[in-house]
Amino acid sequence: MKIKKVNCVIDFFSEEIPASMQIFLEKELNNLFEKILNNVLLNYEKIEILSSPRHHCVLIHNIESMQKDQCLDVKGPRIDAPKLAIKGFAKTNKTTLKKLTISKTNKGEFYFHKKFIKGKNFSQLITDIIQEVCTSISWPKSQRWGYSDLKWGRPLRNVMVLVDKSYVDGKIKISENDFIRFKNYTYGHRSLKKTVKVSSPKNFVNTMKSSYVLVNRLHRKKAIEMQISKISKKLNLNYYRDDSLLNEVAGLVEFPNVLVGKIDKEYMKLPFEILSIVMKVHQKYFSLLDDSKKVAPYFLVVSNLKPNNETDKNVVKGNERVLKARLSDALFFWEYDCKNDFSFYLKKLKTMIFYEGLGDLHKRSLRLSKINEKIGHFFNINDKKKLNKLGLYSKLDLSSNLVSEFPELQGTMLKYLAKLNGFSKDIQFAFEDQYKPVGLNKNMPRNKLGSILSISNNIDILSSFFSIGLMPTGSRDPFALRRSGNSLIRVLWFECNAMSVTKLIKALDEKLNKDIKLVNEITNFLIDRLYNFLIEEGFGSDKLSAIILQDNIDKKTFFEIKNELKALDRILNSKSGIKFISNFKRIYNITKKSKMLPNSFGIKEELFVLREEIQLYNFLIKLSKSNKINSELNYNKKQINDFKDFNSLIENFFDNVLVNDENIQIRNNRINLLESIKLNFEMICKFQLIKT
Amino acid sequence: MQKLSFQEIILKLLNFWSKQGCTILQPYDMEVGAGTFHPATALNVLGPNPIWKVAYVQPCRRPTDGRYGENPNRLQHYYQFQVIIQPSPDNIQDLYLKSLKEINLDHLKHDIRFVEDDWESPTLGAVGLGWEVWCDGMEVTQFTYFQQVGGFEVSPVAVEITYGLERLAMFIQELDNVYSIDFNGLPKLSGGKNYGDIFKDAENEYSEYNFEKANIDKLFNEFDNCVKECNDLMSLEKPLVKPAYDQCIKASHIFNLLDARGVISVSERQAYILKVRNMSKKCCSEWIKKHEN
């Protein structure tokens, strides 16, 4: 019999859920419904999740309206089990002894009960499914409300469930005594007083649209972009496309209505970045550009009200006033700050504490100067005076009013101050870029000076906080030192091939770089960051461990590390390489079991009995000599030949030599030989960690 | 239509929330940084009344926000209108929108937006989720579902609505300068007063006091005394919770003054906040104990 298919819509109506949380909830609902529908053995065509600030809607397309009936074989006791046990089995399954069947398994003959399970209606199951979903969501942040124990992003106010044309009457439990009973309606836009009835899941999106709610995020984005482009055409300007803002705004409105407001001319002299912070970050406005790509004196606000001439005018007027107040604050600070010169700010830095025990910001700047001077040559920059100034002035803007008001402008403000004071373009850019890259944002400094300053800034932060014992522990990282470490590694990896972790730490003040404990802590921390960074870059964890966990990794330049990773990949793609690794692992396992202390001097030639032992020993001598010159992993002829030689020698060895000789001296000598070979190869790469 | 004066806004809101069953209280008679410090909020949401609805105006002091009366938007002394309702009712957003309508902010005519803003008071050990409410782009209200106070679960959950009265008045009267707010709705010649007439001079004097003249040694001393007195009151055989909590409010304000004087370093800051938090935590814990019996 063909099972009838139905469509279903579940609408969770809540108070305004934050934009980023909407996206999270979409994914979570999708995963949970998928998982639970699979568990109850219902097939469906697809699940679609739509969301807006107040609605999260689950549309299940063409789902089977009935579970299939099931016949399960329930296993009982063995046929030779006590009668009582067999009777008990029959009783618990509500059947009689006669009706049980007997089947053979590989453990003997057993009683079985054929259990028939009648399939349930989807409509009967859906309430339990929803309850399970609601209690299974693992929120990053959530709340209770009223008497609820259930948590949601913001208070959940209504649930409507529609299967084809009928509403499901059910409820979910939100605390011991409280429920949210499913309603046969939902709510439209806040400006609508009436509740909304939906005739069928297929009409849901359209019904909501005519109630002034675009439940589909993509529809809202499209609507916003279309309105913006219409306005920009009318004004003969260009839309400054900003996807992150578009995503955010699409999570703030249910019925986007783009309105245009004017910015007073006097504020247009503010730098773009300041305008942008106030407009985009604080007020969520879009900008328009003129043909020369300069910001035009307009802003676009996306209102959440349906279009109406009178209200639109009010909304624009209100927004213009708010923007004006914010910009006049900014302009006041900007003009005040621009009047002061570098010596004024330098003086002010001396009164600003970086962190207690770590001196003031002026002292920090001096440290940066020194580091810059020491690492400049890695970038072929040897103008010591320039490098010094670069550090000395790099924190000046932290004492400006504008940065204390808009901390996001650190660096950018300095760029402008530098411009006013006649600094060259490359220095201006370097000042601005010193905080890049930020977290997952991959924007790198634009020039070498910027990379240098970014490196010295981060290594100074790390060494400073580590030096007073404030390193991150577990999940606690109050000074975001891991983020500093990540930025540092990113710049080194992409911009500074000739650097190694050790060389970088050498550039620190002597007080720090002679402190062995501190140096070890910073080194381990940075290697750990490097490992994480490379995992994110897509390297397999076993291959990475083989390279990164080498004892001398901190002394290797980033160029060498890159080469080793490449070489390892090629080795793993070659026949002899694969063979080598399995042979290596074999000796690794033998020596691990033997628990002997490695002692290559303990190998005694006179104890060798067989030719294969001597051949292997000669190979070891050759290997350890060449390792003294270079212990890098390569994919070159020499290394491949080493692998090939080793492969044939060790295979011969294992074919003809019994390691576990009766004579304990001979046995130990053989283990010593294998151990030494293992150690010599391990110096090149921790091959034992590679999964093959 | 004549625009509502500052005091009419207050009266309308009081009237509205009174009709919703709120007990109308008066401001707490101490210097606080926010209406939340009023014991009617900070302590009462932890018990003993399962239903607790109050509304009141609370003058607030934020010493570091002073601008000598020269900035059109910043004040070191201003008014909040505070509503606290426990348990949070299902229709609280609608009630709030109705209250805005009472002061001529009809949500059908203005773009009212609930924008994510999770709230935390480190000194009170309080955490809540909610929004700042925007009216045509201006933040006019803080709307919070209290989850914890003094480190203790708030159960049932209370909702706190805090209106920034000056912001609202500036919006309603369409002004760019806080000092131009019409306070009493009278023409100048019949005794009309604006916000500046009443507060501008004080803003100037207090800014000077907060930033330059407050006696640092005396303040440090007072802070320690508050901590001590709070501890003493809490160690009595029968602890005096409310008087002890007053010491906690006092300490918090003194800390804010010291902060404005610029004598508290970054790491010390944390230590001072922790001291105040410990005091308030103790008070809350004792308050709960007392009302369990």
Boltz contact constraints between the chains, C-beta under 6 A:
constraints:
  - contact:
      token1: [A, 15]
      token2: [B, 93]
      max_distance: 6.0
  - contact:
      token1: [A, 16]
      token2: [B, 114]
      max_distance: 6.0
  - contact:
      token1: [A, 18]
      token2: [B, 116]
      max_distance: 6.0
  - contact:
      token1: [A, 143]
      token2: [B, 129]
      max_distance: 6.0
  - contact:
      token1: [A, 143]
      token2: [B, 145]
      max_distance: 6.0
  - contact:
      token1: [A, 143]
      token2: [B, 147]
      max_distance: 6.0
  - contact:
      token1: [A, 144]
      token2: [B, 157]
      max_distance: 6.0
  - contact:
      token1: [A, 145]
      token2: [B, 88]
      max_distance: 6.0
  - contact:
      token1: [A, 145]
      token2: [B, 145]
      max_distance: 6.0
  - contact:
      token1: [A, 145]
      token2: [B, 157]
      max_distance: 6.0
  - contact:
      token1: [A, 146]
      token2: [B, 87]
      max_distance: 6.0
  - contact:
      token1: [A, 146]
      token2: [B, 88]
      max_distance: 6.0
  - contact:
      token1: [A, 146]
      token2: [B, 156]
      max_distance: 6.0
  - contact:
      token1: [A, 146]
      token2: [B, 157]
      max_distance: 6.0
  - contact:
      token1: [A, 147]
      token2: [B, 87]
      max_distance: 6.0
  - contact:
      token1: [A, 147]
      token2: [B, 156]
      max_distance: 6.0
  - contact:
      token1: [A, 191]
      token2: [B, 108]
      max_distance: 6.0
  - contact:
      token1: [A, 283]
      token2: [B, 137]
      max_distance: 6.0
  - contact:
      token1: [A, 303]
      token2: [B, 111]
      max_distance: 6.0
  - contact:
      token1: [A, 304]
      token2: [B, 111]
      max_distance: 6.0
  - contact:
      token1: [A, 305]
      token2: [B, 111]
      max_distance: 6.0
  - contact:
      token1: [A, 311]
      token2: [B, 109]
      max_distance: 6.0
  - contact:
      token1: [A, 314]
      token2: [B, 109]
      max_distance: 6.0
  - contact:
      token1: [A, 315]
      token2: [B, 111]
      max_distance: 6.0
  - contact:
      token1: [A, 315]
      token2: [B, 136]
      max_distance: 6.0
  - contact:
      token1: [A, 318]
      token2: [B, 136]
      max_distance: 6.0
  - contact:
      token1: [A, 318]
      token2: [B, 137]
      max_distance: 6.0
  - contact:
      token1: [A, 319]
      token2: [B, 136]
      max_distance: 6.0
  - contact:
      token1: [A, 319]
      token2: [B, 137]
      max_distance: 6.0
  - contact:
      token1: [A, 322]
      token2: [B, 137]
      max_distance: 6.0
  - contact:
      token1: [A, 322]
      token2: [B, 138]
      max_distance: 6.0
  - contact:
      token1: [A, 325]
      token2: [B, 73]
      max_distance: 6.0
  - contact:
      token1: [A, 353]
      token2: [B, 265]
      max_distance: 6.0
  - contact:
      token1: [A, 355]
      token2: [B, 266]
      max_distance: 6.0
  - contact:
      token1: [A, 356]
      token2: [B, 265]
      max_distance: 6.0
  - contact:
      token1: [A, 356]
      token2: [B, 267]
      max_distance: 6.0
